[in-house]
Every structure is written in structure tokens, then in C-alpha cells.
């Protein structure tokens, strides 16, 4: 099932505003449960967790920054003073 452009845009906004802060808080909490490792190990854990959250959501973010492909094309030229 393919998501429409508007649905992907809204879902990506929801993920970034709600899901990402929740994921950061969860990762921070889980890492704090263990004895604090060295700075490099802790950095690597955060880098890996920072990449892992985006992998399943790649399809949602794909093309969201582009113009709406379903929008009707404008026939007139560029606006502005002639």
C-alpha cells in the first residue's frame, strides 16, 4: 500500500515532533540503566541508535521535501515583474 504525498508529509511531521523526542528519551533512559561506559563507547551507542530509528521510516521521509507530485501543474510562467 503506497502512501499519498499528503499522508507521508503529515506522518513525517508527527514522527519528528512526537516520535523522535520519545525515542531519544527512551534511548537515554535505557543507556542510563547501565554503568556509564567510556565516552567513546557511549558515543558509538548513540550514533548507532541515531541511525537505527530512521531505517524503518525511510519510506515515510522519501520525497517529502520535494514539490507535491500529485498537484496540478501550473501553465502560466513565473510570477513577478516583467
VMD Tcl script that builds the backbone (N, CA, C; Angstrom):
set m [mol new atoms 246]
animate dup $m
set s [atomselect $m all]
$s set {name element resname resid chain x y z} {
  {N N UNK 1 A 0.839 -1.174 0.000}
  {CA C UNK 1 A 0.000 0.000 0.000}
  {C C UNK 1 A 0.886 1.240 0.000}
  {N N UNK 2 A 0.749 2.052 -1.006}
  {CA C UNK 2 A 1.545 3.266 -1.124}
  {C C UNK 2 A 0.829 4.418 -0.420}
  {N N UNK 3 A 1.593 5.200 0.307}
  {CA C UNK 3 A 1.033 6.354 0.995}
  {C C UNK 3 A 1.016 7.549 0.056}
  {N N UNK 4 A -0.010 8.364 0.164}
  {CA C UNK 4 A -0.067 9.569 -0.661}
  {C C UNK 4 A 0.953 10.584 -0.132}
  {N N UNK 5 A 1.212 11.585 -0.942}
  {CA C UNK 5 A 2.190 12.614 -0.569}
  {C C UNK 5 A 1.760 13.324 0.713}
  {N N UNK 6 A 0.468 13.704 0.799}
  {CA C UNK 6 A -0.019 14.415 1.990}
  {C C UNK 6 A 0.095 13.545 3.240}
  {N N UNK 7 A -0.215 12.266 3.097}
  {CA C UNK 7 A -0.124 11.359 4.237}
  {C C UNK 7 A 1.320 11.207 4.690}
  {N N UNK 8 A 2.243 11.063 3.745}
  {CA C UNK 8 A 3.660 10.953 4.107}
  {C C UNK 8 A 4.144 12.217 4.790}
  {N N UNK 9 A 3.708 13.381 4.311}
  {CA C UNK 9 A 4.115 14.649 4.925}
  {C C UNK 9 A 3.620 14.753 6.361}
  {N N UNK 10 A 2.358 14.426 6.560}
  {CA C UNK 10 A 1.787 14.511 7.911}
  {C C UNK 10 A 2.415 13.481 8.839}
  {N N UNK 11 A 2.622 12.286 8.338}
  {CA C UNK 11 A 3.229 11.237 9.155}
  {C C UNK 11 A 4.674 11.584 9.508}
  {N N UNK 12 A 5.416 12.149 8.574}
  {CA C UNK 12 A 6.800 12.532 8.869}
  {C C UNK 12 A 6.853 13.651 9.906}
  {N N UNK 13 A 5.913 14.585 9.835}
  {CA C UNK 13 A 5.850 15.651 10.832}
  {C C UNK 13 A 5.528 15.086 12.210}
  {N N UNK 14 A 4.594 14.147 12.264}
  {CA C UNK 14 A 4.245 13.502 13.527}
  {C C UNK 14 A 5.440 12.740 14.103}
  {N N UNK 15 A 6.148 12.030 13.247}
  {CA C UNK 15 A 7.324 11.274 13.704}
  {C C UNK 15 A 8.383 12.218 14.252}
  {N N UNK 16 A 8.631 13.320 13.559}
  {CA C UNK 16 A 9.681 14.245 14.001}
  {C C UNK 16 A 9.304 15.015 15.259}
  {N N UNK 17 A 8.034 15.355 15.418}
  {CA C UNK 17 A 7.634 16.160 16.572}
  {C C UNK 17 A 7.299 15.332 17.810}
  {N N UNK 18 A 6.821 14.111 17.621}
  {CA C UNK 18 A 6.413 13.286 18.759}
  {C C UNK 18 A 7.321 12.062 18.910}
  {N N UNK 19 A 7.501 11.330 17.823}
  {CA C UNK 19 A 8.228 10.066 17.877}
  {C C UNK 19 A 9.704 10.215 18.173}
  {N N UNK 20 A 10.365 11.153 17.528}
  {CA C UNK 20 A 11.803 11.319 17.728}
  {C C UNK 20 A 12.160 11.746 19.153}
  {N N UNK 21 A 11.478 12.742 19.738}
  {CA C UNK 21 A 11.783 13.052 21.142}
  {C C UNK 21 A 11.511 11.877 22.083}
  {N N UNK 22 A 10.443 11.113 21.820}
  {CA C UNK 22 A 10.158 9.939 22.651}
  {C C UNK 22 A 11.259 8.891 22.494}
  {N N UNK 23 A 11.749 8.700 21.268}
  {CA C UNK 23 A 12.826 7.744 21.021}
  {C C UNK 23 A 14.119 8.187 21.709}
  {N N UNK 24 A 14.409 9.474 21.666}
  {CA C UNK 24 A 15.607 9.999 22.326}
  {C C UNK 24 A 15.514 9.778 23.841}
  {N N UNK 25 A 14.346 10.078 24.407}
  {CA C UNK 25 A 14.171 9.880 25.848}
  {C C UNK 25 A 14.305 8.407 26.223}
  {N N UNK 26 A 13.739 7.523 25.391}
  {CA C UNK 26 A 13.834 6.088 25.658}
  {C C UNK 26 A 15.286 5.612 25.570}
  {N N UNK 27 A 16.016 6.046 24.549}
  {CA C UNK 27 A 17.416 5.641 24.400}
  {C C UNK 27 A 18.253 6.162 25.561}
  {N N UNK 28 A 18.014 7.393 25.945}
  {CA C UNK 28 A 18.738 7.995 27.057}
  {C C UNK 28 A 18.460 7.232 28.354}
  {N N UNK 29 A 17.194 6.860 28.579}
  {CA C UNK 29 A 16.822 6.111 29.776}
  {C C UNK 29 A 17.470 4.729 29.791}
  {N N UNK 30 A 17.429 4.033 28.657}
  {CA C UNK 30 A 17.997 2.683 28.589}
  {C C UNK 30 A 19.505 2.712 28.813}
  {N N UNK 31 A 20.190 3.678 28.220}
  {CA C UNK 31 A 21.638 3.786 28.414}
  {C C UNK 31 A 21.951 4.139 29.868}
  {N N UNK 32 A 21.079 4.911 30.517}
  {CA C UNK 32 A 21.349 5.302 31.908}
  {C C UNK 32 A 21.137 4.151 32.886}
  {N N UNK 33 A 20.485 3.075 32.461}
  {CA C UNK 33 A 20.279 1.922 33.339}
  {C C UNK 33 A 21.575 1.168 33.619}
  {N N UNK 34 A 22.516 1.274 32.711}
  {CA C UNK 34 A 23.773 0.560 32.846}
  {C C UNK 34 A 24.828 1.470 33.438}
  {N N UNK 35 A 25.893 0.860 33.930}
  {CA C UNK 35 A 27.022 1.643 34.431}
  {C C UNK 35 A 27.585 2.449 33.272}
  {N N UNK 36 A 27.949 3.672 33.524}
  {CA C UNK 36 A 28.387 4.550 32.452}
  {C C UNK 36 A 29.671 4.027 31.801}
  {N N UNK 37 A 29.598 3.747 30.475}
  {CA C UNK 37 A 30.787 3.265 29.773}
  {C C UNK 37 A 31.716 4.434 29.439}
  {N N UNK 38 A 32.807 4.136 28.760}
  {CA C UNK 38 A 33.708 5.209 28.347}
  {C C UNK 38 A 32.987 6.112 27.355}
  {N N UNK 39 A 33.523 7.283 27.179}
  {CA C UNK 39 A 32.891 8.282 26.323}
  {C C UNK 39 A 32.778 7.776 24.882}
  {N N UNK 40 A 33.791 7.094 24.374}
  {CA C UNK 40 A 33.745 6.604 23.000}
  {C C UNK 40 A 32.690 5.525 22.812}
  {N N UNK 41 A 32.559 4.631 23.782}
  {CA C UNK 41 A 31.535 3.584 23.690}
  {C C UNK 41 A 30.143 4.213 23.760}
  {N N UNK 42 A 29.969 5.157 24.650}
  {CA C UNK 42 A 28.684 5.839 24.772}
  {C C UNK 42 A 28.351 6.602 23.487}
  {N N UNK 43 A 29.326 7.237 22.903}
  {CA C UNK 43 A 29.120 7.946 21.644}
  {C C UNK 43 A 28.709 6.990 20.536}
  {N N UNK 44 A 29.374 5.833 20.466}
  {CA C UNK 44 A 29.027 4.840 19.446}
  {C C UNK 44 A 27.608 4.306 19.633}
  {N N UNK 45 A 27.190 4.105 20.886}
  {CA C UNK 45 A 25.823 3.644 21.157}
  {C C UNK 45 A 24.819 4.671 20.653}
  {N N UNK 46 A 25.060 5.935 20.930}
  {CA C UNK 46 A 24.142 6.985 20.482}
  {C C UNK 46 A 24.150 7.136 18.964}
  {N N UNK 47 A 25.293 6.977 18.328}
  {CA C UNK 47 A 25.359 7.057 16.863}
  {C C UNK 47 A 24.574 5.912 16.233}
  {N N UNK 48 A 24.761 4.709 16.748}
  {CA C UNK 48 A 24.032 3.549 16.208}
  {C C UNK 48 A 22.533 3.720 16.428}
  {N N UNK 49 A 22.128 4.132 17.616}
  {CA C UNK 49 A 20.710 4.354 17.877}
  {C C UNK 49 A 20.156 5.498 17.031}
  {N N UNK 50 A 20.981 6.488 16.737}
  {CA C UNK 50 A 20.558 7.601 15.890}
  {C C UNK 50 A 20.326 7.190 14.452}
  {N N UNK 51 A 21.023 6.173 14.002}
  {CA C UNK 51 A 20.821 5.674 12.640}
  {C C UNK 51 A 19.662 4.683 12.596}
  {N N UNK 52 A 19.551 3.859 13.618}
  {CA C UNK 52 A 18.532 2.803 13.630}
  {C C UNK 52 A 17.097 3.321 13.591}
  {N N UNK 53 A 16.815 4.480 14.165}
  {CA C UNK 53 A 15.445 4.958 14.186}
  {C C UNK 53 A 14.967 5.332 12.784}
  {N N UNK 54 A 15.868 5.744 11.928}
  {CA C UNK 54 A 15.462 6.229 10.611}
  {C C UNK 54 A 15.286 5.112 9.584}
  {N N UNK 55 A 15.935 3.990 9.777}
  {CA C UNK 55 A 15.869 2.925 8.773}
  {C C UNK 55 A 14.453 2.427 8.487}
  {N N UNK 56 A 13.634 2.118 9.489}
  {CA C UNK 56 A 12.284 1.660 9.163}
  {C C UNK 56 A 11.384 2.766 8.614}
  {N N UNK 57 A 11.751 4.019 8.825}
  {CA C UNK 57 A 10.911 5.137 8.403}
  {C C UNK 57 A 11.378 5.770 7.099}
  {N N UNK 58 A 12.310 5.146 6.415}
  {CA C UNK 58 A 12.862 5.708 5.186}
  {C C UNK 58 A 11.771 5.982 4.150}
  {N N UNK 59 A 10.807 5.075 4.012}
  {CA C UNK 59 A 9.739 5.242 3.022}
  {C C UNK 59 A 8.841 6.440 3.352}
  {N N UNK 60 A 8.703 6.753 4.636}
  {CA C UNK 60 A 7.864 7.883 5.028}
  {C C UNK 60 A 8.525 9.200 4.641}
  {N N UNK 61 A 9.839 9.295 4.829}
  {CA C UNK 61 A 10.543 10.548 4.568}
  {C C UNK 61 A 10.953 10.726 3.107}
  {N N UNK 62 A 10.856 9.699 2.302}
  {CA C UNK 62 A 11.307 9.747 0.920}
  {C C UNK 62 A 10.480 10.745 0.106}
  {N N UNK 63 A 11.101 11.782 -0.394}
  {CA C UNK 63 A 10.450 12.755 -1.270}
  {C C UNK 63 A 9.592 13.783 -0.571}
  {N N UNK 64 A 9.601 13.844 0.751}
  {CA C UNK 64 A 8.749 14.792 1.461}
  {C C UNK 64 A 9.195 16.232 1.220}
  {N N UNK 65 A 10.458 16.474 1.019}
  {CA C UNK 65 A 10.948 17.826 0.770}
  {C C UNK 65 A 10.744 18.300 -0.654}
  {N N UNK 66 A 10.274 17.436 -1.521}
  {CA C UNK 66 A 10.030 17.778 -2.921}
  {C C UNK 66 A 8.650 18.424 -3.064}
  {N N UNK 67 A 8.384 18.966 -4.246}
  {CA C UNK 67 A 7.062 19.503 -4.538}
  {C C UNK 67 A 6.076 18.349 -4.658}
  {N N UNK 68 A 4.810 18.616 -4.402}
  {CA C UNK 68 A 3.772 17.589 -4.458}
  {C C UNK 68 A 3.638 17.063 -5.888}
  {N N UNK 69 A 3.919 15.780 -6.114}
  {CA C UNK 69 A 3.824 15.240 -7.474}
  {C C UNK 69 A 2.386 15.091 -7.948}
  {N N UNK 70 A 1.416 15.100 -7.030}
  {CA C UNK 70 A 0.012 14.963 -7.405}
  {C C UNK 70 A -0.667 16.298 -7.659}
  {N N UNK 71 A 0.004 17.398 -7.364}
  {CA C UNK 71 A -0.584 18.724 -7.556}
  {C C UNK 71 A -0.685 19.026 -9.052}
  {N N UNK 72 A -1.733 19.753 -9.440}
  {CA C UNK 72 A -1.847 20.119 -10.855}
  {C C UNK 72 A -0.715 21.056 -11.259}
  {N N UNK 73 A -0.248 20.884 -12.468}
  {CA C UNK 73 A 0.855 21.713 -12.980}
  {C C UNK 73 A 0.328 23.084 -13.366}
  {N N UNK 74 A 1.112 24.106 -13.079}
  {CA C UNK 74 A 0.746 25.470 -13.469}
  {C C UNK 74 A 1.170 25.707 -14.904}
  {N N UNK 75 A 0.268 26.250 -15.679}
  {CA C UNK 75 A 0.535 26.514 -17.095}
  {C C UNK 75 A 1.168 27.875 -17.321}
  {N N UNK 76 A 0.919 28.844 -16.404}
  {CA C UNK 76 A 1.465 30.183 -16.610}
  {C C UNK 76 A 2.944 30.217 -16.264}
  {N N UNK 77 A 3.593 31.242 -16.717}
  {CA C UNK 77 A 5.041 31.394 -16.481}
  {C C UNK 77 A 5.316 31.825 -15.068}
  {N N UNK 78 A 6.577 32.089 -14.784}
  {CA C UNK 78 A 6.941 32.524 -13.440}
  {C C UNK 78 A 6.311 33.866 -13.102}
  {N N UNK 79 A 5.875 34.016 -11.883}
  {CA C UNK 79 A 5.250 35.270 -11.437}
  {C C UNK 79 A 6.344 36.291 -11.174}
  {N N UNK 80 A 5.941 37.508 -11.203}
  {CA C UNK 80 A 6.891 38.560 -10.897}
  {C C UNK 80 A 6.823 39.677 -11.916}
  {N N UNK 81 A 7.538 40.760 -11.633}
  {CA C UNK 81 A 7.514 41.901 -12.559}
  {C C UNK 81 A 8.154 41.526 -13.890}
  {N N UNK 82 A 7.580 42.062 -14.924}
  {CA C UNK 82 A 8.062 41.790 -16.281}
  {C C UNK 82 A 8.949 42.896 -16.775}
}
mol reanalyze $m
mol bondsrecalc $m
mol representation Tube
mol addrep $m
